[in-house]
Amino acid sequence: MKFAHLADTHLGYRQYGLIEREEDFYNVFKDMIDKIIIESPDFVIHSGDLFEFSKPSPNALLVFQEEFLKLKDNGIPVYAIAGNHDILMRKNAIPPQVLFKKLGLNLISRKNPYFIFDDIFIGGTPYHPKLQVDSLKKCLNILSKEAENYSKKILVIHQGIDKYLPWEYELELADLPQNFDYYACGHVHTRIIDDFGGGKLAYPGSTEIWKSSELGDYLKKKKGFFSVEMNDDFVKVEAINIELQREFITKNIQYSDLDNEIQDLKAYISNLKNKPIINLTVEGGNFDRGDVYEQINKELFGFSLKIRPVFKSDDILNDEKLIENLATLDPKKLLAEKLKVFDNEDIVKLAIELFNNLSNGKLEESEKISNKFFKEYFEDLDISEMGFDSEMGFDSEIEFDSEIEFDTEMEFDDFEMEDPDLSSYDSENKKH
């Protein structure tokens, strides 16, 4: 048995506001469907973010409908879930995929959490934000139990997992049930194939370059979909590559060699099928950014779809190097270095001990260390000489400046801090 697995097609995305980039996303999707038909799988799984928006444009809807009907005409059913881009985050909102259910799209949802193809369990759940992670775990546990009696089991999810998206995940790897043969994941835009439980966990990645940070993964692993062969004894995942519509060129140029590099770049671009996106960094030397920008724009504007220049003169490079050096310093060493001025190893030791304990939330231990230090260093000091009386607080003999006025009616509320307003913070930041 063989199926195709794709995700994160983001139909309707007009990158950089360019209609050409929107068309690129459509064209690569069309090419992919043509290649899937040639592969002739038993079915197709789409793991979310079919569209860029929860209310897609008519063009995006039309492109999907036409390509979906091609699959249907070739007897290839499609199973899909909604990703975070497909869902309007409010109660009872429905994803645009619902529009195609009557045409035969098998939409995995909370009401219809699984389908059976022959004796294969295909189940899953739409995207859950981090605030709903308990509900998500409950759904996964239910699916795990429902799948137990089937010979082959596929789980379809659109979530970030800590191992693969460490800063923006909703699930930890340990939260996933381990009795599935294939985990058809979406949301992470890089290609990933991993062993998990007794099967394979896979992210096919986005089908186009959704943002420039994906370039590195694309150059190594390309873009496209996975062809998955699943038999009694094994699961085999093969990456099927699709050629993108245009090239993303990333180049660092030394200012001293700017003229030659621009001419070489123009010669290279002249042989490309479509105008590229150019990410250009000019560095080294001291130069006027406005003049360099004007030169780049004049020479390359007609050869590219978009130029994204960055300028790093010697001053900027030196600042970056300083910041990088500071970032690599051990904070304890930095603290010790700053306290050398006291020429006292005990003070340095105290600071390091307090740093270690406070960093780990050990407030009581920190207080004990501080008290011990002050007792050892100031036990022979007459505290009353400092103008402080242990019973009365400030020594009653100390006179305040008569010109200083104190507001005897001041309330404690004058010093209360407002609770921070966290409502404007989007804890679910839109992810790939």
SEZAMI-279477 format. One record per residue (C-alpha): x, y, z; residue in one letter. Coordinates in steps of 0.1 Angstrom, whole numbers, plus 5000, padded with zeros to 4 digits. Example, Ala and Ser with C-alpha at 12.3 -4.5 7.8 and 13.67 -1.06 7.14 Angstrom:
residues 2
<node east="5123" north="4955" up="5078" r="a"/>
<node east="5137" north="4989" up="5071" r="s"/>
***
This chain:
residues 432
<node east="5000" north="5000" up="5000" r="m"/>
<node east="5013" north="5034" up="4990" r="k"/>
<node east="5001" north="5070" up="4998" r="f"/>
<node east="5014" north="5105" up="4992" r="a"/>
<node east="5019" north="5129" up="5022" r="h"/>
<node east="5020" north="5167" up="5018" r="l"/>
<node east="5014" north="5197" up="5040" r="a"/>
<node east="5018" north="5235" up="5043" r="d"/>
<node east="5009" north="5244" up="5007" r="t"/>
<node east="4997" north="5279" up="5018" r="h"/>
<node east="4976" north="5285" up="4987" r="l"/>
<node east="4969" north="5322" up="4983" r="g"/>
<node east="5001" north="5335" up="4999" r="y"/>
<node east="5012" north="5367" up="4982" r="r"/>
<node east="5048" north="5368" up="4994" r="q"/>
<node east="5063" north="5404" up="4996" r="y"/>
<node east="5030" north="5416" up="4982" r="g"/>
<node east="5039" north="5402" up="4947" r="l"/>
<node east="5013" north="5386" up="4925" r="i"/>
<node east="5041" north="5366" up="4909" r="e"/>
<node east="5048" north="5349" up="4942" r="r"/>
<node east="5012" north="5340" up="4947" r="e"/>
<node east="5012" north="5324" up="4913" r="e"/>
<node east="5044" north="5305" up="4923" r="d"/>
<node east="5026" north="5288" up="4951" r="f"/>
<node east="4997" north="5278" up="4928" r="y"/>
<node east="5021" north="5265" up="4901" r="n"/>
<node east="5042" north="5244" up="4924" r="v"/>
<node east="5010" north="5229" up="4938" r="f"/>
<node east="4998" north="5220" up="4903" r="k"/>
<node east="5031" north="5204" up="4895" r="d"/>
<node east="5029" north="5184" up="4927" r="m"/>
<node east="4994" north="5171" up="4919" r="i"/>
<node east="5006" north="5161" up="4884" r="d"/>
<node east="5035" north="5142" up="4899" r="k"/>
<node east="5013" north="5125" up="4925" r="i"/>
<node east="4990" north="5112" up="4898" r="i"/>
<node east="5021" north="5098" up="4880" r="i"/>
<node east="5031" north="5081" up="4913" r="e"/>
<node east="4996" north="5066" up="4915" r="s"/>
<node east="4992" north="5063" up="4953" r="p"/>
<node east="4962" north="5046" up="4970" r="d"/>
<node east="4953" north="5079" up="4987" r="f"/>
<node east="4967" north="5114" up="4996" r="v"/>
<node east="4971" north="5129" up="5031" r="i"/>
<node east="4973" north="5167" up="5035" r="h"/>
<node east="4984" north="5176" up="5071" r="s"/>
<node east="4971" north="5212" up="5073" r="g"/>
<node east="4977" north="5248" up="5061" r="d"/>
<node east="4962" north="5240" up="5027" r="l"/>
<node east="4955" north="5277" up="5025" r="f"/>
<node east="4973" north="5308" up="5037" r="e"/>
<node east="4941" north="5323" up="5051" r="f"/>
<node east="4910" north="5310" up="5068" r="s"/>
<node east="4890" north="5330" up="5042" r="k"/>
<node east="4909" north="5322" up="5010" r="p"/>
<node east="4906" north="5342" up="4979" r="s"/>
<node east="4885" north="5329" up="4950" r="p"/>
<node east="4917" north="5322" up="4931" r="n"/>
<node east="4931" north="5300" up="4959" r="a"/>
<node east="4898" north="5281" up="4962" r="l"/>
<node east="4895" north="5276" up="4924" r="l"/>
<node east="4931" north="5263" up="4921" r="v"/>
<node east="4925" north="5237" up="4949" r="f"/>
<node east="4892" north="5226" up="4934" r="q"/>
<node east="4907" north="5220" up="4900" r="e"/>
<node east="4936" north="5200" up="4913" r="e"/>
<node east="4914" north="5181" up="4938" r="f"/>
<node east="4891" north="5171" up="4910" r="l"/>
<node east="4921" north="5158" up="4890" r="k"/>
<node east="4929" north="5134" up="4919" r="l"/>
<node east="4893" north="5124" up="4922" r="k"/>
<node east="4890" north="5116" up="4884" r="d"/>
<node east="4921" north="5094" up="4889" r="n"/>
<node east="4905" north="5075" up="4917" r="g"/>
<node east="4928" north="5089" up="4944" r="i"/>
<node east="4909" north="5099" up="4976" r="p"/>
<node east="4922" north="5128" up="4998" r="v"/>
<node east="4923" north="5129" up="5036" r="y"/>
<node east="4929" north="5163" up="5052" r="a"/>
<node east="4930" north="5182" up="5084" r="i"/>
<node east="4929" north="5220" up="5091" r="a"/>
<node east="4961" north="5238" up="5101" r="g"/>
<node east="4965" north="5270" up="5121" r="n"/>
<node east="4963" north="5291" up="5089" r="h"/>
<node east="4931" north="5274" up="5079" r="d"/>
<node east="4913" north="5281" up="5111" r="i"/>
<node east="4898" north="5313" up="5123" r="l"/>
<node east="4906" north="5312" up="5160" r="m"/>
<node east="4871" north="5316" up="5174" r="r"/>
<node east="4844" north="5293" up="5187" r="k"/>
<node east="4824" north="5273" up="5161" r="n"/>
<node east="4846" north="5286" up="5132" r="a"/>
<node east="4849" north="5262" up="5103" r="i"/>
<node east="4879" north="5258" up="5080" r="p"/>
<node east="4875" north="5264" up="5042" r="p"/>
<node east="4881" north="5227" up="5035" r="q"/>
<node east="4845" north="5221" up="5045" r="v"/>
<node east="4835" north="5236" up="5011" r="l"/>
<node east="4849" north="5205" up="4994" r="f"/>
<node east="4833" north="5177" up="5015" r="k"/>
<node east="4804" north="5173" up="4991" r="k"/>
<node east="4830" north="5169" up="4963" r="l"/>
<node east="4845" north="5140" up="4982" r="g"/>
<node east="4872" north="5155" up="5004" r="l"/>
<node east="4876" north="5134" up="5036" r="n"/>
<node east="4880" north="5161" up="5062" r="l"/>
<node east="4893" north="5148" up="5095" r="i"/>
<node east="4877" north="5169" up="5123" r="s"/>
<node east="4866" north="5168" up="5159" r="r"/>
<node east="4832" north="5155" up="5147" r="k"/>
<node east="4848" north="5130" up="5123" r="n"/>
<node east="4882" north="5121" up="5139" r="p"/>
<node east="4890" north="5091" up="5117" r="y"/>
<node east="4883" north="5072" up="5085" r="f"/>
<node east="4890" north="5036" up="5075" r="i"/>
<node east="4906" north="5028" up="5041" r="f"/>
<node east="4905" north="4990" up="5036" r="d"/>
<node east="4918" north="4980" up="5071" r="d"/>
<node east="4939" north="5012" up="5076" r="i"/>
<node east="4930" north="5036" up="5103" r="f"/>
<node east="4935" north="5072" up="5092" r="i"/>
<node east="4928" north="5095" up="5122" r="g"/>
<node east="4938" north="5128" up="5135" r="g"/>
<node east="4928" north="5162" up="5148" r="t"/>
<node east="4929" north="5198" up="5135" r="p"/>
<node east="4954" north="5223" up="5149" r="y"/>
<node east="4952" north="5230" up="5186" r="h"/>
<node east="4969" north="5262" up="5201" r="p"/>
<node east="4991" north="5258" up="5231" r="k"/>
<node east="4963" north="5269" up="5255" r="l"/>
<node east="4943" north="5238" up="5244" r="q"/>
<node east="4971" north="5213" up="5248" r="v"/>
<node east="4952" north="5193" up="5274" r="d"/>
<node east="4923" north="5189" up="5250" r="s"/>
<node east="4948" north="5179" up="5223" r="l"/>
<node east="4964" north="5152" up="5245" r="k"/>
<node east="4929" north="5139" up="5253" r="k"/>
<node east="4921" north="5136" up="5216" r="c"/>
<node east="4953" north="5118" up="5209" r="l"/>
<node east="4946" north="5093" up="5237" r="n"/>
<node east="4911" north="5086" up="5223" r="i"/>
<node east="4925" north="5081" up="5188" r="l"/>
<node east="4952" north="5057" up="5201" r="s"/>
<node east="4925" north="5035" up="5217" r="k"/>
<node east="4902" north="5037" up="5186" r="e"/>
<node east="4931" north="5026" up="5164" r="a"/>
<node east="4941" north="4995" up="5184" r="e"/>
<node east="4922" north="4969" up="5164" r="n"/>
<node east="4934" north="4979" up="5129" r="y"/>
<node east="4963" north="4964" up="5111" r="s"/>
<node east="4978" north="4997" up="5101" r="k"/>
<node east="4974" north="5030" up="5118" r="k"/>
<node east="4982" north="5066" up="5106" r="i"/>
<node east="4980" north="5097" up="5128" r="l"/>
<node east="4975" north="5130" up="5111" r="v"/>
<node east="4984" north="5162" up="5131" r="i"/>
<node east="4994" north="5198" up="5125" r="h"/>
<node east="5014" north="5207" up="5155" r="q"/>
<node east="5049" north="5218" up="5166" r="g"/>
<node east="5068" north="5192" up="5186" r="i"/>
<node east="5095" north="5202" up="5210" r="d"/>
<node east="5122" north="5181" up="5193" r="k"/>
<node east="5116" north="5197" up="5160" r="y"/>
<node east="5104" north="5232" up="5169" r="l"/>
<node east="5120" north="5239" up="5203" r="p"/>
<node east="5108" north="5275" up="5208" r="w"/>
<node east="5072" north="5273" up="5195" r="e"/>
<node east="5059" north="5238" up="5202" r="y"/>
<node east="5025" north="5227" up="5215" r="e"/>
<node east="5034" north="5191" up="5221" r="l"/>
<node east="5063" north="5172" up="5236" r="e"/>
<node east="5074" north="5141" up="5218" r="l"/>
<node east="5065" north="5120" up="5248" r="a"/>
<node east="5029" north="5132" up="5245" r="d"/>
<node east="5024" north="5113" up="5213" r="l"/>
<node east="5008" north="5078" up="5214" r="p"/>
<node east="5033" north="5052" up="5203" r="q"/>
<node east="5011" north="5026" up="5186" r="n"/>
<node east="5009" north="5043" up="5151" r="f"/>
<node east="5028" north="5031" up="5121" r="d"/>
<node east="5031" north="5066" up="5105" r="y"/>
<node east="5028" north="5100" up="5120" r="y"/>
<node east="5017" north="5124" up="5091" r="a"/>
<node east="5027" north="5158" up="5106" r="c"/>
<node east="5024" north="5193" up="5093" r="g"/>
<node east="5033" north="5228" up="5106" r="h"/>
<node east="5071" north="5226" up="5106" r="v"/>
<node east="5083" north="5238" up="5072" r="h"/>
<node east="5115" north="5218" up="5070" r="t"/>
<node east="5116" north="5182" up="5058" r="r"/>
<node east="5119" north="5157" up="5086" r="i"/>
<node east="5119" north="5119" up="5087" r="i"/>
<node east="5124" north="5102" up="5121" r="d"/>
<node east="5118" north="5069" up="5138" r="d"/>
<node east="5092" north="5070" up="5165" r="f"/>
<node east="5075" north="5041" up="5184" r="g"/>
<node east="5074" north="5013" up="5159" r="g"/>
<node east="5070" north="5035" up="5129" r="g"/>
<node east="5080" north="5067" up="5112" r="k"/>
<node east="5073" north="5104" up="5121" r="l"/>
<node east="5075" north="5127" up="5091" r="a"/>
<node east="5071" north="5164" up="5082" r="y"/>
<node east="5071" north="5169" up="5044" r="p"/>
<node east="5077" north="5206" up="5049" r="g"/>
<node east="5062" north="5235" up="5030" r="s"/>
<node east="5059" north="5231" up="4993" r="t"/>
<node east="5074" north="5266" up="4985" r="e"/>
<node east="5097" north="5289" up="5004" r="i"/>
<node east="5073" north="5306" up="5027" r="w"/>
<node east="5100" north="5327" up="5044" r="k"/>
<node east="5137" north="5332" up="5038" r="s"/>
<node east="5148" north="5311" up="5069" r="s"/>
<node east="5137" north="5280" up="5050" r="e"/>
<node east="5164" north="5285" up="5023" r="l"/>
<node east="5190" north="5265" up="5041" r="g"/>
<node east="5168" north="5234" up="5045" r="d"/>
<node east="5156" north="5238" up="5009" r="y"/>
<node east="5192" north="5238" up="4995" r="l"/>
<node east="5199" north="5206" up="5014" r="k"/>
<node east="5166" north="5187" up="5011" r="k"/>
<node east="5146" north="5205" up="4984" r="k"/>
<node east="5108" north="5209" up="4985" r="k"/>
<node east="5079" north="5185" up="4975" r="g"/>
<node east="5060" north="5157" up="4992" r="f"/>
<node east="5066" north="5122" up="5006" r="f"/>
<node east="5057" north="5090" up="4989" r="s"/>
<node east="5051" north="5064" up="5017" r="v"/>
<node east="5051" north="5027" up="5012" r="e"/>
<node east="5036" north="5008" up="5042" r="m"/>
<node east="5036" north="4970" up="5044" r="n"/>
<node east="5034" north="4944" up="5072" r="d"/>
<node east="5070" north="4946" up="5080" r="d"/>
<node east="5082" north="4981" up="5073" r="f"/>
<node east="5074" north="5017" up="5065" r="v"/>
<node east="5095" north="5033" up="5037" r="k"/>
<node east="5094" north="5071" up="5032" r="v"/>
<node east="5108" north="5086" up="5000" r="e"/>
<node east="5111" north="5123" up="4993" r="a"/>
<node east="5097" north="5134" up="4959" r="i"/>
<node east="5112" north="5167" up="4948" r="n"/>
<node east="5094" north="5195" up="4929" r="i"/>
<node east="5113" north="5222" up="4911" r="e"/>
<node east="5104" north="5256" up="4924" r="l"/>
<node east="5093" north="5284" up="4900" r="q"/>
<node east="5122" north="5308" up="4907" r="r"/>
<node east="5155" north="5308" up="4924" r="e"/>
<node east="5163" north="5325" up="4957" r="f"/>
<node east="5198" north="5339" up="4955" r="i"/>
<node east="5217" north="5347" up="4988" r="t"/>
<node east="5250" north="5363" up="4983" r="k"/>
<node east="5276" north="5382" up="5004" r="n"/>
<node east="5296" north="5408" up="4986" r="i"/>
<node east="5327" north="5426" up="4997" r="q"/>
<node east="5323" north="5463" up="4990" r="y"/>
<node east="5357" north="5465" up="4975" r="s"/>
<node east="5346" north="5440" up="4948" r="d"/>
<node east="5311" north="5453" up="4944" r="l"/>
<node east="5313" north="5462" up="4907" r="d"/>
<node east="5327" north="5428" up="4896" r="n"/>
<node east="5303" north="5408" up="4917" r="e"/>
<node east="5273" north="5427" up="4903" r="i"/>
<node east="5284" north="5419" up="4868" r="q"/>
<node east="5289" north="5382" up="4876" r="d"/>
<node east="5254" north="5381" up="4892" r="l"/>
<node east="5238" north="5397" up="4861" r="k"/>
<node east="5255" north="5371" up="4839" r="a"/>
<node east="5242" north="5343" up="4861" r="y"/>
<node east="5206" north="5356" up="4863" r="i"/>
<node east="5204" north="5361" up="4825" r="s"/>
<node east="5204" north="5323" up="4822" r="n"/>
<node east="5175" north="5317" up="4846" r="l"/>
<node east="5140" north="5308" up="4835" r="k"/>
<node east="5123" north="5333" up="4858" r="n"/>
<node east="5135" north="5364" up="4877" r="k"/>
<node east="5149" north="5355" up="4911" r="p"/>
<node east="5145" north="5369" up="4946" r="i"/>
<node east="5179" north="5383" up="4956" r="i"/>
<node east="5191" north="5385" up="4992" r="n"/>
<node east="5222" north="5406" up="4990" r="l"/>
<node east="5246" north="5416" up="5018" r="t"/>
<node east="5273" north="5442" up="5011" r="v"/>
<node east="5300" north="5443" up="5038" r="e"/>
<node east="5334" north="5456" up="5046" r="g"/>
<node east="5348" north="5491" up="5042" r="g"/>
<node east="5332" north="5524" up="5049" r="n"/>
<node east="5305" north="5534" up="5024" r="f"/>
<node east="5274" north="5554" up="5019" r="d"/>
<node east="5245" north="5530" up="5021" r="r"/>
<node east="5223" north="5552" up="4999" r="g"/>
<node east="5249" north="5553" up="4971" r="d"/>
<node east="5253" north="5515" up="4972" r="v"/>
<node east="5216" north="5509" up="4973" r="y"/>
<node east="5212" north="5532" up="4942" r="e"/>
<node east="5239" north="5513" up="4924" r="q"/>
<node east="5224" north="5479" up="4932" r="i"/>
<node east="5189" north="5489" up="4922" r="n"/>
<node east="5201" north="5505" up="4889" r="k"/>
<node east="5221" north="5474" up="4879" r="e"/>
<node east="5198" north="5446" up="4891" r="l"/>
<node east="5163" north="5460" up="4892" r="f"/>
<node east="5154" north="5447" up="4857" r="g"/>
<node east="5170" north="5413" up="4863" r="f"/>
<node east="5152" north="5404" up="4896" r="s"/>
<node east="5117" north="5401" up="4910" r="l"/>
<node east="5127" north="5415" up="4943" r="k"/>
<node east="5160" north="5427" up="4958" r="i"/>
<node east="5165" north="5425" up="4996" r="r"/>
<node east="5198" north="5443" up="5004" r="p"/>
<node east="5216" north="5444" up="5038" r="v"/>
<node east="5245" north="5467" up="5044" r="f"/>
<node east="5273" north="5460" up="5069" r="k"/>
<node east="5301" north="5486" up="5069" r="s"/>
<node east="5332" north="5481" up="5091" r="d"/>
<node east="5316" north="5499" up="5120" r="d"/>
<node east="5286" north="5476" up="5120" r="i"/>
<node east="5308" north="5445" up="5116" r="l"/>
<node east="5329" north="5456" up="5146" r="n"/>
<node east="5297" north="5462" up="5167" r="d"/>
<node east="5284" north="5427" up="5157" r="e"/>
<node east="5317" north="5411" up="5167" r="k"/>
<node east="5316" north="5428" up="5201" r="l"/>
<node east="5281" north="5416" up="5207" r="i"/>
<node east="5290" north="5381" up="5196" r="e"/>
<node east="5320" north="5380" up="5220" r="n"/>
<node east="5298" north="5392" up="5249" r="l"/>
<node east="5272" north="5366" up="5241" r="a"/>
<node east="5297" north="5338" up="5243" r="t"/>
<node east="5311" north="5349" up="5277" r="l"/>
<node east="5302" north="5327" up="5307" r="d"/>
<node east="5280" north="5350" up="5329" r="p"/>
<node east="5299" north="5337" up="5360" r="k"/>
<node east="5333" north="5346" up="5345" r="k"/>
<node east="5319" north="5380" up="5334" r="l"/>
<node east="5306" north="5386" up="5370" r="l"/>
<node east="5340" north="5376" up="5385" r="a"/>
<node east="5358" north="5399" up="5360" r="e"/>
<node east="5337" north="5429" up="5370" r="k"/>
<node east="5343" north="5422" up="5408" r="l"/>
<node east="5380" north="5422" up="5405" r="k"/>
<node east="5380" north="5458" up="5414" r="v"/>
<node east="5373" north="5448" up="5450" r="f"/>
<node east="5404" north="5426" up="5452" r="d"/>
<node east="5385" north="5403" up="5475" r="n"/>
<node east="5380" north="5366" up="5467" r="e"/>
<node east="5353" north="5363" up="5494" r="d"/>
<node east="5332" north="5389" up="5476" r="i"/>
<node east="5336" north="5371" up="5443" r="v"/>
<node east="5327" north="5338" up="5460" r="k"/>
<node east="5296" north="5354" up="5475" r="l"/>
<node east="5285" north="5368" up="5442" r="a"/>
<node east="5289" north="5335" up="5424" r="i"/>
<node east="5270" north="5315" up="5451" r="e"/>
<node east="5242" north="5340" up="5451" r="l"/>
<node east="5241" north="5339" up="5413" r="f"/>
<node east="5238" north="5301" up="5413" r="n"/>
<node east="5211" north="5300" up="5439" r="n"/>
<node east="5190" north="5329" up="5426" r="l"/>
<node east="5192" north="5315" up="5391" r="s"/>
<node east="5175" north="5283" up="5404" r="n"/>
<node east="5149" north="5302" up="5425" r="g"/>
<node east="5166" north="5292" up="5458" r="k"/>
<node east="5156" north="5324" up="5477" r="l"/>
<node east="5159" north="5310" up="5512" r="e"/>
<node east="5194" north="5296" up="5506" r="e"/>
<node east="5204" north="5329" up="5491" r="s"/>
<node east="5193" north="5347" up="5522" r="e"/>
<node east="5212" north="5323" up="5545" r="k"/>
<node east="5244" north="5328" up="5524" r="i"/>
<node east="5240" north="5366" up="5526" r="s"/>
<node east="5234" north="5366" up="5564" r="n"/>
<node east="5263" north="5344" up="5570" r="k"/>
<node east="5286" north="5366" up="5549" r="f"/>
<node east="5275" north="5398" up="5567" r="f"/>
<node east="5278" north="5382" up="5601" r="k"/>
<node east="5314" north="5371" up="5594" r="e"/>
<node east="5324" north="5405" up="5580" r="y"/>
<node east="5305" north="5429" up="5603" r="f"/>
<node east="5302" north="5410" up="5636" r="e"/>
<node east="5326" north="5435" up="5654" r="d"/>
<node east="5308" north="5465" up="5639" r="l"/>
<node east="5287" north="5486" up="5663" r="d"/>
<node east="5255" north="5490" up="5642" r="i"/>
<node east="5243" north="5518" up="5664" r="s"/>
<node east="5271" north="5539" up="5651" r="e"/>
<node east="5255" north="5537" up="5616" r="m"/>
<node east="5224" north="5556" up="5628" r="g"/>
<node east="5202" north="5525" up="5631" r="f"/>
<node east="5185" north="5513" up="5663" r="d"/>
<node east="5175" north="5476" up="5664" r="s"/>
<node east="5142" north="5484" up="5682" r="e"/>
<node east="5132" north="5518" up="5668" r="m"/>
<node east="5145" north="5516" up="5633" r="g"/>
<node east="5162" north="5549" up="5625" r="f"/>
<node east="5180" north="5564" up="5654" r="d"/>
<node east="5157" north="5589" up="5671" r="s"/>
<node east="5186" north="5613" up="5674" r="e"/>
<node east="5190" north="5616" up="5637" r="i"/>
<node east="5175" north="5649" up="5624" r="e"/>
<node east="5159" north="5651" up="5590" r="f"/>
<node east="5164" north="5681" up="5568" r="d"/>
<node east="5136" north="5705" up="5578" r="s"/>
<node east="5131" north="5715" up="5542" r="e"/>
<node east="5121" north="5679" up="5532" r="i"/>
<node east="5084" north="5674" up="5533" r="e"/>
<node east="5067" north="5641" up="5538" r="f"/>
<node east="5032" north="5634" up="5526" r="d"/>
<node east="5016" north="5618" up="5557" r="t"/>
<node east="4984" north="5610" up="5538" r="e"/>
<node east="5002" north="5590" up="5511" r="m"/>
<node east="4985" north="5557" up="5506" r="e"/>
<node east="5002" north="5523" up="5499" r="f"/>
<node east="4983" north="5522" up="5467" r="d"/>
<node east="5005" north="5550" up="5454" r="d"/>
<node east="5033" north="5524" up="5451" r="f"/>
<node east="5013" north="5495" up="5437" r="e"/>
<node east="5022" north="5484" up="5402" r="m"/>
<node east="4995" north="5477" up="5377" r="e"/>
<node east="4990" north="5442" up="5366" r="d"/>
<node east="5006" north="5438" up="5332" r="p"/>
<node east="4982" north="5436" up="5303" r="d"/>
<node east="4990" north="5404" up="5286" r="l"/>
<node east="4959" north="5404" up="5263" r="s"/>
<node east="4979" north="5419" up="5235" r="s"/>
<node east="5005" north="5392" up="5235" r="y"/>
<node east="4998" north="5365" up="5209" r="d"/>
<node east="5010" north="5334" up="5227" r="s"/>
<node east="5003" north="5314" up="5196" r="e"/>
<node east="5024" north="5335" up="5172" r="n"/>
<node east="5015" north="5324" up="5137" r="k"/>
<node east="5038" north="5296" up="5128" r="k"/>
<node east="5047" north="5279" up="5097" r="h"/>
***
